[in-house]
Amino acid sequence: MRKIRVLVVDDSRLFRSLLVQGLSSDPAIEVVGEAQDPFEARDKIIECKPDVMTLDVELPRMNGIEFLRKLMPQYPLRVVVISALSDKVFDAMHAGAVDFVAKPAVSNRVQLEEFIKNELLVKIKIASTAKIGNIKTKVSMQTEHRLNVKDNDLIVAIGASTGGTEAILAVVKEYGPDIPGIVVVQHMPPGFTSMYAKRVNDLCRIRAKEAETGDRVMPGQILIAPGGDRHMQLVKVNGCYQVECKKGPKVNGHCPSVDVLFDSVAKVAGNKAVGIILTGMGGDGAKGLLAMRRAGARTIGQDESTCVVYGMPKVAYDIGAVEHQEKLSDIPGRTYALLNRMR
């Protein structure tokens, strides 16, 4: 198979050199160029025609986000952002980047090698398969949907990976304060989930926070699993839904895992739940969504045409876990329709 052609963009000569060296060691990767700023990167894109570009956010002459905003409408390209711990990565995702990774310290060579091998190479290979340029994440509901049932035991569970930060936001922005409590697993590096929760909270009509053990699942609120080494599960304490965030090994290569969350929702909420699986690579969440459906929950999967990566929803659909396959724009309305049929 043809190697994945990669352009490395970073203002640090040392970091660029280390990335080029590390990426070139993988037989599936060919580093076709490097650049220190967006203007040099623009010329390299035209000259080298990369499949994927790695992009630092903080760059001289023009920051990475502004570069993306100018680049993507004219020259759609699969981009993996490399960033220090900053909420700017979500602006980059909104501007069209496929995914992001947390920038490691150059001084720690062991950490850097692990970062390249276990994170960046994986993200680049996933990004090389991603759909770009024509994915519309804006949702436009034709009517204002309302919840017509009053049942405090209803719950919505959402799982996503690559492309999910924008997909989740597009869906939950359309939910009103009457929506049952929402629990979310989005594959994300540690530290970024709290910033993502704040972003969702600021842009939506419902509240959002990074989940902590003991948090109650309440109507009009989203609990987002913290990135790192803890899985989030649903429990019921004194008749009320709560979440537990406990350390555990990776499941399907991820911690937190969508499967772990969905399995717990199947056991605790049964037929009082709606499960939603969105864009992402791999199969995390598919078996858990199937467990939810077998427990009587209603389930929704994002369709191929609107996914950045049609991986997780496809696996779920193929094994019979998805009851309704919908375009991203139709998921909010479908959620309300299913909730309103619950008794």
C-alpha positions in Angstrom: 0.0 0.0 0.0 1.1 3.6 -0.6 2.8 5.3 2.3 0.9 8.1 4.1 2.6 11.4 3.0 3.1 13.7 6.1 4.0 17.3 6.4 5.3 18.4 9.8 4.7 22.1 10.8 6.3 23.4 14.0 8.4 26.5 14.8 10.9 24.6 16.9 13.7 23.1 14.7 14.5 20.6 17.4 10.9 19.4 17.8 10.4 19.2 14.1 13.6 17.1 13.7 12.5 14.7 16.5 9.1 14.3 14.9 10.5 13.7 11.4 12.9 11.1 12.8 10.2 9.4 14.9 7.6 9.4 12.1 10.0 8.2 9.5 10.8 5.1 11.5 7.3 3.8 10.7 7.2 1.9 7.4 3.7 3.2 6.7 4.8 6.9 6.9 6.7 9.1 4.5 7.6 12.5 5.8 7.5 14.6 2.6 8.3 18.0 4.1 8.6 20.2 7.1 7.8 23.9 7.7 8.4 26.4 10.5 5.4 28.7 9.9 2.1 28.8 7.9 3.6 30.6 4.9 6.3 28.0 4.5 3.7 25.3 5.1 1.4 26.7 2.4 4.3 26.4 -0.2 5.1 22.9 1.0 1.5 21.8 0.7 1.4 22.8 -2.9 4.9 21.3 -3.6 4.6 18.0 -1.6 0.9 17.3 -1.7 0.7 15.6 1.7 -2.1 13.3 2.9 -1.8 14.5 6.5 -0.3 17.6 8.1 0.7 17.8 11.8 0.3 21.4 13.0 1.4 23.3 16.1 -1.1 25.9 17.3 1.4 28.5 18.4 3.3 29.5 15.2 5.2 32.7 14.1 3.7 35.1 11.6 0.2 33.5 11.8 -1.2 31.1 14.5 -2.2 27.6 13.5 -5.9 28.3 14.0 -6.0 31.3 11.7 -4.0 29.2 9.2 -6.6 26.5 9.3 -9.4 28.9 8.8 -7.7 30.3 5.6 -6.5 26.9 4.4 -9.5 24.5 4.7 -12.0 26.3 2.4 -9.3 26.5 -0.4 -7.3 23.4 0.2 -9.1 20.8 2.4 -6.4 18.7 4.1 -6.4 16.2 6.9 -4.8 17.9 9.9 -3.7 16.6 13.3 -3.0 19.4 15.7 -0.2 19.1 18.3 -0.9 21.5 21.2 0.1 22.4 24.7 -2.8 22.1 27.2 -5.1 24.8 25.8 -8.7 25.2 24.8 -7.5 26.6 21.5 -7.4 23.0 20.2 -11.2 23.1 20.0 -11.1 26.2 17.9 -8.7 24.2 15.6 -11.2 21.4 15.5 -14.0 23.8 14.6 -11.8 25.2 11.9 -11.5 21.8 10.3 -8.7 19.7 12.0 -9.4 16.0 12.2 -7.9 15.4 15.6 -5.4 16.6 18.2 -2.7 15.4 20.6 -1.1 16.9 23.7 2.4 18.2 23.1 5.0 16.4 25.2 8.2 17.9 26.7 11.1 17.6 24.3 13.5 17.2 27.3 11.9 13.8 28.2 13.1 11.5 25.3 11.3 8.4 26.7 8.0 10.4 26.9 8.6 11.8 23.5 9.2 8.4 21.9 6.0 7.0 23.6 4.1 10.0 22.4 5.1 9.5 18.8 4.7 5.7 18.8 1.5 5.4 20.8 -0.4 8.6 20.1 0.8 10.7 17.1 1.3 7.8 14.7 -2.0 6.3 15.6 -3.8 9.7 15.1 -2.0 10.2 11.7 -3.1 6.8 10.4 -6.7 7.4 11.5 -6.6 10.9 10.0 -5.5 9.5 6.7 -8.8 7.7 6.4 -11.0 10.6 7.6 -13.6 12.3 5.5 -13.0 16.1 5.2 -14.2 19.1 3.4 -17.9 18.3 3.2 -18.9 17.4 6.7 -21.5 19.8 8.0 -21.8 19.8 11.8 -24.4 22.5 12.0 -27.7 21.2 13.1 -30.9 23.0 12.1 -34.0 21.7 13.8 -37.2 22.5 12.0 -39.3 22.9 15.1 -38.6 23.4 18.8 -38.8 19.9 20.3 -40.1 19.4 23.8 -40.2 16.5 26.2 -43.7 15.5 26.8 -43.1 12.8 29.5 -42.1 13.6 33.0 -39.9 10.7 34.1 -36.8 11.4 36.3 -35.4 8.0 35.4 -34.8 8.8 31.7 -31.2 9.2 30.6 -29.2 9.9 27.4 -25.7 8.3 26.9 -23.4 9.5 24.1 -20.1 8.0 22.9 -17.7 9.4 20.3 -14.0 9.5 19.1 -12.4 11.1 16.1 -14.5 14.1 15.0 -16.6 13.8 18.1 -15.9 17.1 19.8 -17.7 18.9 17.0 -20.4 16.2 16.5 -21.3 16.1 20.2 -21.5 19.9 20.3 -23.7 20.1 17.2 -26.2 17.7 18.8 -26.3 18.9 22.4 -26.6 22.5 21.3 -30.1 21.6 20.1 -31.2 20.1 23.4 -33.3 22.2 25.8 -33.2 22.3 29.6 -36.0 19.7 29.6 -33.7 17.0 28.2 -32.9 14.2 30.6 -29.4 14.0 32.1 -26.7 13.2 29.6 -23.5 11.2 30.2 -20.8 11.4 27.6 -17.5 9.6 26.8 -15.4 11.3 24.2 -11.9 9.9 23.6 -9.6 12.8 24.6 -6.3 13.3 26.3 -6.3 14.1 30.1 -6.7 17.8 30.9 -8.6 18.7 27.8 -12.0 17.3 29.0 -12.5 20.0 31.6 -11.8 22.7 28.9 -14.2 20.9 26.5 -16.9 20.7 29.2 -16.5 24.5 29.7 -16.8 25.1 26.0 -20.0 23.0 25.8 -21.4 24.8 28.9 -20.7 28.2 27.3 -22.2 27.4 23.9 -25.3 25.4 25.0 -28.6 26.0 26.7 -27.9 23.2 29.1 -25.2 22.9 31.8 -22.0 20.8 31.2 -19.2 19.8 33.5 -16.3 17.3 33.7 -17.7 14.4 35.7 -16.5 13.5 39.2 -17.5 10.5 41.3 -20.8 11.2 43.1 -22.1 13.7 40.5 -25.8 13.3 40.1 -27.2 12.9 36.6 -29.8 15.6 36.4 -32.1 16.9 33.7 -30.6 19.7 31.6 -27.0 18.7 32.4 -24.2 16.9 30.6 -21.5 15.0 32.5 -18.4 14.4 30.4 -16.0 11.6 31.4 -12.6 12.9 32.4 -9.7 11.9 30.1 -6.9 9.9 31.5 -6.9 6.6 33.4 -10.5 6.5 34.7 -13.6 4.9 33.3 -17.0 6.5 33.9 -20.0 4.3 34.9 -23.6 5.0 35.8 -24.8 3.9 39.2 -28.0 4.3 41.2 -27.8 5.6 44.7 -30.9 6.2 46.8 -33.1 6.0 43.7 -31.0 8.6 41.8 -28.6 8.3 39.0 -25.0 9.1 39.7 -21.6 8.5 38.1 -18.5 6.8 39.3 -15.1 7.6 37.8 -12.7 4.8 38.7 -9.2 3.9 37.5 -9.0 0.8 35.3 -7.2 -0.7 32.4 -7.9 0.4 28.8 -10.9 -1.2 27.1 -10.8 -1.4 23.3 -7.6 0.7 23.6 -9.3 3.5 25.5 -9.8 4.9 29.0 -12.4 6.1 29.4 -14.2 3.6 27.2 -17.6 4.1 25.6 -18.3 0.4 26.1 -17.8 0.6 29.9 -20.3 3.5 30.1 -22.9 2.0 27.8 -22.7 -1.4 29.7 -23.4 0.4 33.0 -26.3 2.3 31.4 -27.7 -1.0 30.1 -27.6 -2.5 33.6 -28.7 0.5 35.6 -31.2 2.3 33.3 -32.5 -0.5 31.1 -35.4 0.6 29.0 -35.2 4.2 30.4 -32.3 5.2 28.2 -31.4 6.5 24.8 -27.9 5.5 23.5 -26.1 7.5 20.8 -22.9 6.5 19.0 -21.2 9.1 16.9 -18.2 9.4 14.6 -15.0 7.6 15.5 -12.4 5.0 14.6 -12.6 1.4 15.9 -15.3 -0.4 17.6 -15.5 1.1 21.1 -19.1 1.4 22.2 -20.6 -1.1 19.7 -21.0 -4.0 22.2 -22.2 -1.6 24.9 -24.8 -0.1 22.6 -26.0 -3.6 21.8 -26.3 -4.4 25.5 -28.4 -1.2 25.9 -30.7 -2.2 23.0 -31.1 -5.7 24.4 -32.0 -4.1 27.8 -34.8 -2.2 26.1 -33.0 1.1 25.5 -33.6 3.0 22.2 -30.4 3.5 20.1 -29.2 5.9 17.5 -26.1 5.7 15.2 -24.6 8.5 13.1 -24.7 7.7 9.4 -21.7 7.4 7.1 -22.4 10.5 5.1 -22.0 12.8 8.1 -19.2 11.0 10.0 -15.6 12.2 9.9 -14.7 8.5 10.5 -17.4 5.9 10.0 -15.9 3.4 12.3 -17.6 3.1 15.7 -21.1 3.7 14.3 -20.5 1.2 11.5 -19.4 -1.6 13.8 -22.5 -0.9 16.0 -24.8 -0.9 13.0 -23.3 -4.1 11.7 -23.8 -6.1 14.9 -27.4 -4.9 15.2 -26.9 -2.3 18.0 -28.3 0.6 16.1 -32.1 1.0 15.9 -32.1 4.3 14.0 -29.3 5.4 11.7 -29.5 9.2 11.3 -27.6 12.1 9.7 -26.1 14.3 12.4 -28.6 17.0 11.8 -31.5 14.6 12.5 -30.2 13.1 15.8 -31.6 15.8 18.2 -35.1 15.4 16.8 -34.8 11.7 16.9 -33.7 11.8 20.5 -36.8 13.8 21.5 -39.1 11.5 19.5 -37.7 8.4 21.2 -37.8 9.9 24.7 -41.4 11.0 24.2 -42.4 7.4 23.4 -41.1 6.1 26.7 -43.4 5.3 29.5 
